[in-house]
Amino acid sequence: MTILMKIVKAEILTIGDEILYGQIVDTNSRWLCERLAEEGIRVIWKTTVGDREADILQAFHYAQKRADVVLITGGLGPTSDDLTKPCLAKFFDSPMAIHEEALQEVTEFFKSRGRELTELNRQQANLPVKCRKVTNRTGTAPGMWFDDGQVIFVSMPGVPHEMKVIMNEQVIPMLKNRLELPVIHHSIIRTAGIGESFLADKIKDWENALPSNMSLAYLPNLGQVKLRITANGSDREALKTEAEEWIKKLSLIIPEYIYSYENESLEIVVGRILREKKLTLSVAESCTGGYLSHLITTVPGSSDYFLGSMIPYAYEIKKSQLGVRPETLEKYGAVSEQTIVEMAATVRARFNTDIGVATSGIAGPGGATAEKPVGTVWIAYSDKRKTVAKKLQLSTERLLNIQLASVAVLNLIRRELID
């Protein structure tokens, strides 16, 4: 029986106008979320606030009411726009004073680099007296730890490598010593070829039967849905075993849609199947314009199975270079079952591969007709036994159609090979 433990809730608070203006990307929050999850701490809020005292103090106030741990990054520099430290001093009603150990550390930092310690840099050691100093061995701004017995506030530099060292070497051990942390275990199931709502309907009975210490999240993206099972308890191995049992039950319900139980892409899975079966692949892509080939070749070692591709975009190239019969194009058009079947079979023959696949469609925004609106795409798979074609009705967005069609072809290859 799994023992439920109290969830430790965290809020990540990033400070800096440069993030709000889009001048830099906040990579710290993502890393912190992953790192905290490894330790059983659940991030419930991520907040970004600019360099204004009133806004920062208000963010502190909100975070104190809803989190057990508040992790702050940014705003610890020596210049006038770095307000995190004075705001924390004001929030915790704490006077400031030079911390002798911090002063020694920052002095040694500059001395080791042959640089003079200026008065501005000396102020890096001026800390709120109510905080516990957290050493920053890779930079000049110390971290700060405040603990009122209810909520822990930790302030760290915004420089990613400095923040990561402080978290791993000091903050995580301090949190483990201070809090009774639960274990959080995540399991991933990747699916393709079914929409989120249809998938939810198929597995609703399974989802409703999950135990109280487990939750399911749907994470859709480009023709795929990633399912994440999150289990909470006190024993990691027990949680892993329990999650695996539920995944086995799920695999019996939707076996045709699951392509991986790891955090790996569809193109990696398709490449592995091709390599294991010692099969080769060629591609003729019209509406996808090379994007499908790009996905295939992002996988290291794809030359083991991928021999090459053509992009017969124009009618004339489909005829003269690929070899689609003129009468097929004239009678049915480039976006048709008849044409896509010829494209897949012909590229397979031309490249002398075991498998040929093809795409042809109306990516948009122009080129549509009443019978073939924007988003109409035909894809096909051909091997020595059969040729399979499939019609897709996608979106009105050009790039999205290119991406969705390419993913659909990869999934078609996967389905045909496992069948």
N, C-alpha and C positions, 0 to 999 in steps of 0.2 A: 504494500500500500504506500503510495506517495504522500509524504508529509508536506503540506502547504506551509510556506513561510511568508512572512510579511514582505511585501514588495518595497524595495528601496527606490524612491523616485528621485530623479535628477533633472535639473534644468541646465542647459548650456546657454550661456549669455556671452555673445560676442559684441565687442565695443569698437566702434570706429566708423567715421563718415565714409571712408574709402570703400567699405563693404556695401553700404547703402547706395553709394553712387555707382556701384558696379565696376570700380577701378581695380579691385582684386576679388578673387573668388575665395569664399570661406571654405577651405579644405579642412580646417581644424574641427569643425562640428561633426563632419562625417567620420573622421578618425576617432574622435572622442566617443561617438555613439557606438562604434564597433568595439572600442576598447572597454567601455563600461559594460556592454552586454556580455563580454567575456567574463566579467567579474560578478555578474548577477545584478547589476544596477540598471534600472530601466529609465531611459530618457523619455520624459513625458512632454517636455517643452524645449523648443529652441527659439531663442529671441536674439534679434540683432538691434542694437540701439546706437544712435549717433553720438557725437562728441558734445553733448549738452548736459550740464549737471542735473537739471530738473528731470530730464528723460532717464538718465542713468539711475538716479535715486528712486524714481517710480518703478523702474524695472527691478531694482533690488527689492522693493516693497512687495511687488507681485510674486517674485520668485520665492521670497521667504514664506509666503502664505501657502504655496502649493508644492514645494519640493523638500526633500530631506537633504539633498546635496545640490549646491549651486556652483557650477564651474564657470569661471569668467576668464575670457582671453582678450588681450589687447588693452591698450591705453596705459601701459606702464612705462612708457618712454620718459625722457627727461625734459621734454618740451612742454609749452604751455597748453597744448591741445590734448595732452595725455592726462585725463581726469579720473581714471579709475581709482588710483590710490587716495587722493583727497576725498573722493566721493565715499569710499569705504570708511575712511576715518570719520566722516560726517555721519554716515549711516549708523555706525556702531558707537558714535559719541566718544571717539577716542582721540586724545592728543597725539601729535607726531613727535618723534625723537630720532636722533641718529642711532642706528643699531650697530654697535661696535663690530660684531662679527660680520655683518653685511658690508660694513665699510672696509674691513680688512679684505674681504673677498673681492670687492670691486676694485680696490687698490691693486691687489695682486693680478687681477685680470688685465688691467691696463699696463702694469709693469712688465708682465710676461710678453706683451706685444710691443714693448718699447715706446709706449705712448704715455703722455702726461695726464694725470687725473685732474680734470677741470672741476670748478665748483659745481657746474651743472651736473656733471657725472657723479660728484660726491653726494648730491641730493638723491641719487638712486638708493642710498642706504638710509634715507629718512623715511621711517615706517611708522604706521599707527602702533602705539604701544600695546594695544589689546590683541594684536595679531601674533601668530607664531610664524617666524621667518622660515620660508622654504627656499633652500639654496638652489641657485641657478648656475650650475658649473659651466654652462656653455654660453652664457651671456652676462649682461651687467645688471639686469633688473631682477631682484629677488621675487619669488612668489610669496603670497600671503595666505595664511590659514586662519579663519575666524570660526569659532565654535561656541554658540550660546547654549549648548546642551540640547537644542531642538533641531537646528538647521546648521549645516556646515557650509561656509562660503570659502572657496579657494580661488584666488586670483593668480593668473599665470600670464607670461608674455604671449603676444600674438604671433611671434615668429615660430613657425611650425616645428622646426627641429628643437628649439629650446623648450617649447611646451611639451613635446613628446618625451624628452629626457626627464623633465620634471615629473610628468605623470607616471612614467614607468618606474623610475627609481625612488620616488618619494611619495607622491600623492596616493597611488594605488596601495602601497603597504600601509600608509597611515589610515586610509579608509577601511582596510581590512581589519586593522587593529581596533578601530573605533566602532565599527558597525558589524552586526550579524548579517552577512550577505547571503541571499539565497543563490541557488544555481539556476541559470537560465540556459536552456538548450534549444537551439534552432535546427530544424530539419527543412530541407529544400526539395520540392518536387517541381520539375519543369514540364510544362505541357505545351503542345502546339496543335493547331488545326481546329480549335474550338474556342468560341468567344466566352468572355467572363460570365455572362448571365446564364448561358447554356450550361457551362461547366458547373456553376453553382447549383443549378437545378438538378443536375445528374448526381451530385454528391451531397445533396442536402441532408439525407437521412444519416449518412456517415458523419457529416459535420455536426449534426445535432446530438449525436451519440458520444462526441468527444468528452473525456473527463473534465472536471472543473479546473484542473491545473493546466489544461491545454487550450490554446486558441489558434485559429486559422486566419491567415491574411491572404487576400487575393492581390497579386501584383501584376497587372496586365501591361504588355509592351509589344507593339509591332507584331501582331498575329500570334502572340504567345501569352501564356498566363503562368506566372511563377506562383506556386503555393508555398507559404511558409508556415510551418507548425512551430509554435513557441510553447515550450513546456517549462513550468516553474516548480522547483522542489528543493530538496536538500542533498540529493545523491545524483551526480552527473551520469554515472553508468546506468543507474536505474531509469533515469529519464530517457536516456538514449535507447535503452531496450524497449521501454514503453512506447516511444515514438515509432520505432521500427515496426512494432506490432500493428500499429494503426496505419502505417504506410503500406504494409502488406495487404491490409483489408482494402485500402484505396486502390491499389494496383489491380485488384480483381474487378473493380467497378469501371475503371477507365483505362484499361491497358493500352488501347490503341492511341491514346493522346499523350501518355507520359513518354518523354524521350530521355529524361535524365533525373537522377536523384542527387546530383552534385551541382555545384555552382558553375556549370559549363554551358557554352553556347551551342545552338543547334548545328552550326557549321563544324564545330569540333566533333560532335556526336556523329554526324554524317560522314566526316572524314575518317573517323575510327572504324565505322562499319565498312566503308569502301576498302580501307587498308586490310582489315581482317578477312574480307572476302576476296581480296586480291583483284579488285575490279577497277577499271579506269573510266574516267568521265570527261565529256566534252560539252560545251555550252554554245547555244545560238540564242542571243538575247537581243531583242529589238527594243521594246518599251523600257526595259530596265537599264539599258545603255552601259553595261559593264559592271553594274553594282553587284549582281549575283556573283560574277567572277571575283570581284573584290572581296566579298565575304568568304568565298571558298579559299582564296589565297592568303587570307589573314592567319590561317592555321599553319604553324610551322610543320614542314614536311609534306605539304599538300602536293608537291611535285610527284610524290609516290603514286598518286591516283588521278590527279588533274592534269590533262595533257594540253588543254588550250580552249580558246573560245573565239567566236566571231560575233561582231555586232552589225548584222545586216539591217541597218535602220531604214534604208530607202527600198522601194519596190524593186528598182533595178538591181541592187546588190543582192536582194533575196533571190532573184532569178539568176543573175550571171555568176555570182560568187558562191552563194550557198547551194543553189540548184533547185529551188522551188519551181514547180512547173508554172509557166505563164498562164495557162488556162485555169489553174487553181486560184491564182491571185485575181484574175479578171472576173471569174465567176463568183467567188466567195469573199474576196477582199483579204487584206493582210491580217485583220483581226477576226479570225474564224477558226473553227475546229479543224477544218480541212487543211488550212495553211499551217497551223501550229503542229499538227501531226507530221506533215512533211518536213518541217524545220527540224524537229527533234530526231526523226529517222535519218534525215540527210546529214546532219552534223555528226551523228554517230558514225555513219559510213565514211564521211570525208576525213575524219580524224582517226578512224579505225579504233574506236573505243568500245568498251562493253556497254556503256550507257551514254545516251545523248538526251539533253533536256533543252527546252526552249521557252521563250516568253514573247508575247506580242500583244499589244493593247493600246488603249487610249489613255495616256497618263494625264492629259489635260494641260492647260485649261481649254485648249481648242481641239479641233478634229473630231468632235462628237457628232453623232446623228441621232435621230429619234430611236432607231433600232439599237444603236451602240453608243450609249451615253458615256460621259467621262467616268473613268474607273472600270470600264469593261476590259478585262484582261483574260487572255487564254494562256495556259501553261501546259506543257506536255513532257512526258517521260517516255523514253524508248529504249528497249533492250532487244536481244535477239529473239525473245519469245513474244513480246507484245509492245504496243504503243498505247499509252493512256493519256487522254487529254482532259482538262478540267477548266471550266469557265468560272471566273471570279468577278464579282461586282463589288468594287472597292469604294474609295472615297472620291471627293472632288479636288483633293490636294495632290499636286504632281509628285513631289518628293515622297509623300506618304505612300502613294500608289507604287512607286518604284521599290520602296523598302518592303511593303507588304507582299508584293508579288514575288520578290526574291526569297523572302522567308517561306512563302507558300511552296515554291519550287523545292527548297531544301527539305521541307516536311514531306513533299510528295516523294522525293528520292528515298527518304527514311522509311516511309510507309511501304513503298514497293519492295524495298530490300528486306525489311523484316517480315513482310507477308510471304 
